Amino acid sequence: MPAKSKSELPQRVKGVLPSRAQEIYREAYNSAYDNYGAKSKRRGSASREETASRVAWNAVKKKYQKGDDGKWHPQKK
């Protein structure tokens, strides 16, 4: 289900990502949730939520990386 605000994100997202990364996740998730509504647009037997979550994590990974300290940090350019 799409999230209207960061507070509606799952704990597995809110508990590990910094604020801006949470926003990236939320925006990507909501967009993918809308775009992959039809089962024919998804790979295999993945649900709409699974697909949206994968897309969202990939969007976060384009801007953030997990550091040696186990926390997510903006990628260095």
LINTALIN-V824305 format. One record per residue. N is the residue number from 0. RES is the residue in three letters. PSI is psi in whole degrees, -180 to 180 (none if undefined). BURIAL is I if it has 24 or more other C-alpha atoms within 12 Angstrom, else O. Layout:
((N,RES,PSI,BURIAL) (N,RES,PSI,BURIAL))
This chain:
((0,MET,134,O) (1,PRO,150,I) (2,ALA,130,I) (3,LYS,-26,O) (4,SER,167,O) (5,LYS,-29,I) (6,SER,-19,O) (7,GLU,-2,O) (8,LEU,154,I) (9,PRO,152,O) (10,GLN,-33,O) (11,ARG,-17,O) (12,VAL,-52,I) (13,LYS,-33,O) (14,GLY,-15,O) (15,VAL,-25,I) (16,LEU,143,I) (17,PRO,166,O) (18,SER,-51,O) (19,ARG,-38,O) (20,ALA,-34,I) (21,GLN,-39,I) (22,GLU,-41,I) (23,ILE,-47,I) (24,TYR,-49,I) (25,ARG,-47,I) (26,GLU,-44,I) (27,ALA,-42,I) (28,TYR,-50,I) (29,ASN,-42,I) (30,SER,-47,I) (31,ALA,-37,I) (32,TYR,-41,I) (33,ASP,-44,O) (34,ASN,-28,O) (35,TYR,35,I) (36,GLY,-40,O) (37,ALA,131,O) (38,LYS,-32,O) (39,SER,-17,O) (40,LYS,-9,O) (41,ARG,155,O) (42,ARG,140,O) (43,GLY,-137,O) (44,SER,18,O) (45,ALA,139,O) (46,SER,168,O) (47,ARG,-42,I) (48,GLU,-42,I) (49,GLU,-45,O) (50,THR,-46,I) (51,ALA,-39,I) (52,SER,-43,I) (53,ARG,-45,I) (54,VAL,-44,I) (55,ALA,-45,I) (56,TRP,-38,I) (57,ASN,-37,O) (58,ALA,-42,I) (59,VAL,-44,I) (60,LYS,-17,O) (61,LYS,-24,O) (62,LYS,-21,I) (63,TYR,156,I) (64,GLN,151,I) (65,LYS,125,O) (66,GLY,174,O) (67,ASP,-23,O) (68,ASP,0,O) (69,GLY,1,O) (70,LYS,158,O) (71,TRP,133,I) (72,HIS,149,O) (73,PRO,140,O) (74,GLN,142,O) (75,LYS,142,O) (76,LYS,none,O))
